């Protein structure tokens, strides 16, 4: 396997790990793909190609790798600027996807800092740590916008963000508060699986007797009984046995 393929696979694995920390079983927004989501997907493609092109610089088999690095990185930057403009104008979805990009980059830089630990490369490690902190703050800034309207995915990402130690000690109480908001919103949508995931996240970060945990547990396990005046489906109603069958 080539160096380019190795790095591309590594980047995908890191992004996959990040997504599982705040994975949702449905789209964060209903309806057709917005302009913001399309820009996010385009950015991802351009950024991934940039990573591969950078790896090719070290591979003599690659043709004009420096040109590809410049082209794809410039393309990714242009897309990011458009997304920033939409987010700055108050577009909720643009803020969400801009926060998602920052969250993914934060995890990537943090992972790179963990790899580069040799004393001779301490400056590189410091740079990665600084980049991770910058992306943390960007993710927080943008995720707060959709979280204000109780978007469950944004709330979940914020919860995971506050559990990290990238900018200081984890803020468990703050994280649990966003997990609580996410749980309620997920359950409201009928997404019991995601709601249960948030319930577990709350248990891990709050006192088990916290009333918020009890409330979410009740919502997950207490189902509304069928009203007596509702007519049940025929296959669920057992007819009274005929007199001949009773003997």
C-alpha positions in Angstrom: 0.0 0.0 0.0 1.4 3.5 -0.9 2.1 6.2 1.6 -0.8 8.2 0.2 -3.2 5.3 0.8 -1.9 4.8 4.3 -2.5 8.4 5.3 -5.9 8.6 3.6 -7.0 5.5 5.5 -5.5 6.9 8.7 -7.5 10.2 8.3 -10.7 8.3 7.6 -10.2 6.2 10.7 -9.7 9.3 12.8 -12.8 10.9 11.4 -14.8 7.7 11.9 -13.7 7.6 15.5 -14.8 11.2 15.9 -18.2 10.6 14.4 -18.9 7.6 16.7 -18.5 9.9 19.7 -21.5 11.9 18.5 -23.1 9.6 16.1 -26.8 10.0 15.3 -29.0 7.5 13.7 -30.7 10.1 11.5 -29.9 13.3 9.7 -29.4 16.4 12.0 -31.9 18.3 9.9 -35.0 17.2 8.1 -35.8 17.9 4.5 -33.6 18.0 1.4 -29.9 18.8 1.6 -29.3 22.5 2.2 -26.6 24.6 0.6 -24.7 24.4 3.8 -24.7 20.6 3.8 -23.6 20.5 0.1 -20.7 22.9 0.9 -19.7 20.6 3.8 -19.6 17.6 1.5 -17.6 19.5 -1.1 -15.2 20.6 1.6 -14.7 17.1 2.8 -13.8 15.9 -0.6 -11.4 18.7 -1.3 -9.7 18.3 2.1 -9.3 14.5 1.7 -7.7 15.1 -1.7 -5.4 17.6 -0.1 -4.2 15.1 2.5 -3.5 12.5 -0.2 -1.7 15.1 -2.3 0.5 16.1 0.7 1.5 12.5 1.2 2.4 12.3 -2.5 5.0 14.9 -2.1 7.2 12.3 -0.4 6.4 9.7 -3.1 8.6 10.0 -6.3 5.9 8.2 -8.3 3.5 11.1 -7.9 3.3 13.6 -10.8 3.4 17.3 -9.9 2.2 16.7 -6.3 2.9 20.3 -5.2 0.4 21.6 -7.8 -2.3 19.2 -6.5 -1.7 20.3 -2.9 -2.1 23.9 -3.9 -5.2 23.3 -6.0 -7.1 21.2 -3.5 -6.2 23.3 -0.5 -7.2 26.4 -2.3 -10.5 24.8 -3.3 -11.1 23.7 0.3 -10.4 27.2 1.6 -12.8 28.8 -0.9 -15.6 26.4 0.2 -14.9 27.1 3.8 -15.1 30.8 3.3 -18.5 30.4 1.7 -19.7 28.3 4.7 -18.3 31.0 7.0 -20.3 33.7 5.2 -23.5 31.7 5.5 -22.8 31.0 9.2 -22.0 34.7 9.8 -25.4 35.6 8.3 -27.2 33.5 10.9 -27.8 30.3 8.8 -28.4 27.6 11.5 -27.3 24.7 9.3 -24.2 26.5 8.1 -23.2 27.0 11.8 -23.8 23.3 12.4 -21.7 22.1 9.5 -19.0 24.7 10.2 -18.9 23.4 13.8 -18.7 19.9 12.5 -15.7 20.7 10.4 -14.0 22.3 13.3 -14.8 19.3 15.6 -13.3 16.9 13.1 -10.2 19.0 12.6 -9.8 19.3 16.4 -9.9 15.5 16.8 -7.4 15.2 13.9 -4.9 17.6 15.3 -5.3 16.2 18.8 -4.5 12.7 17.4 -1.5 14.0 15.6 -0.2 15.6 18.8 -0.5 12.3 20.6 1.5 10.6 17.8 4.3 13.2 17.8 5.8 12.7 21.2 9.6 12.6 20.5 11.5 15.4 22.3 13.2 16.4 19.0 9.7 17.2 17.6 8.3 19.1 20.6 7.7 22.2 18.5 5.5 20.2 16.0 3.6 18.7 19.0 3.0 22.2 20.3 1.7 23.4 17.0 -0.7 20.5 16.7 -2.0 21.3 20.3 -2.5 24.9 19.4 -4.4 24.0 16.2 -6.6 21.6 18.2 -7.4 24.4 20.7 -8.3 26.8 18.0 -10.7 24.3 16.4 -12.2 23.5 19.8 -13.2 27.1 20.2 -14.6 27.3 16.7 -16.6 24.1 17.2 -18.1 25.5 20.4 -18.9 28.9 18.8 -20.8 27.3 15.9 -22.5 24.4 17.6 -24.1 26.8 20.2 -26.2 28.3 17.4 -28.2 25.2 16.5 -28.1 24.0 20.2 -30.1 27.1 21.1 -33.0 25.7 19.1 -32.5 22.3 20.7 -31.0 20.5 17.7 -30.1 17.2 19.3 -27.1 16.5 17.2 -25.5 19.8 18.0 -26.2 19.4 21.7 -24.6 15.9 21.6 -21.5 17.3 19.9 -21.2 20.1 22.5 -21.6 17.5 25.3 -18.7 15.5 23.8 -16.7 18.7 23.3 -17.0 19.7 27.0 -15.8 16.2 28.0 -12.5 16.7 26.2 -9.4 18.1 28.0 -8.0 20.0 24.9 -8.5 23.5 26.5 -8.5 22.5 30.2 -10.2 20.1 32.6 -13.3 18.3 31.3 -16.6 20.1 32.2 -18.7 17.2 33.1 -21.7 19.1 34.5 -21.9 21.3 31.4 -21.5 18.3 29.1 -24.3 16.4 31.0 -26.6 19.4 30.6 -26.2 19.3 26.8 -26.7 15.5 26.8 -29.9 16.1 28.7 -31.2 18.6 26.1 -30.1 16.1 23.3 -31.9 13.2 25.1 -35.2 15.2 25.3 -35.0 16.3 21.7 -34.1 12.8 20.4 -37.0 11.3 22.3 -39.3 14.0 21.0 -38.3 12.9 17.5 -39.0 9.3 18.3 -35.3 8.4 18.2 -35.2 6.1 21.3 -31.8 4.6 20.5 -30.1 8.1 20.4 -32.1 9.0 23.5 -30.8 6.0 25.4 -27.3 6.9 24.3 -27.7 10.3 25.9 -29.1 8.7 29.0 -26.0 6.5 29.4 -23.8 9.6 28.8 -25.6 11.4 31.6 -25.2 8.5 33.9 -21.4 8.6 33.3 -21.1 12.3 34.1 -23.8 13.0 36.8 -24.8 11.7 40.2 -27.1 8.7 39.4 -29.8 10.3 41.6 -29.8 13.5 39.5 -33.5 14.2 38.6 -32.6 14.8 35.0 -31.4 11.2 34.7 -34.7 10.0 36.3 -36.7 12.1 33.9 -35.0 10.8 30.8 -35.3 7.2 32.1 -39.0 7.7 32.6 -39.5 9.0 29.1 -37.6 6.1 27.6 -39.4 3.4 29.5 -42.9 4.7 30.2 -45.2 4.3 27.2 -48.6 5.9 26.9 -51.3 3.2 27.4 -53.8 2.6 24.8 -57.0 4.5 25.5 -60.0 2.3 26.3 -62.1 4.2 23.7 -59.8 3.3 20.9 -60.8 0.4 18.7 -58.1 -2.2 18.7 -57.1 -4.0 15.5 -59.1 -7.2 14.9 -56.1 -9.5 15.2 -55.4 -8.2 18.7 -58.9 -8.6 20.0 -60.0 -12.1 21.1 -63.6 -12.8 20.5 -65.6 -14.3 23.3 -65.9 -18.1 22.9 -69.2 -19.4 21.6 -71.5 -21.2 24.1 -70.8 -24.5 22.3 -67.1 -24.0 22.8 -67.4 -23.2 26.5 -68.4 -26.8 27.4 
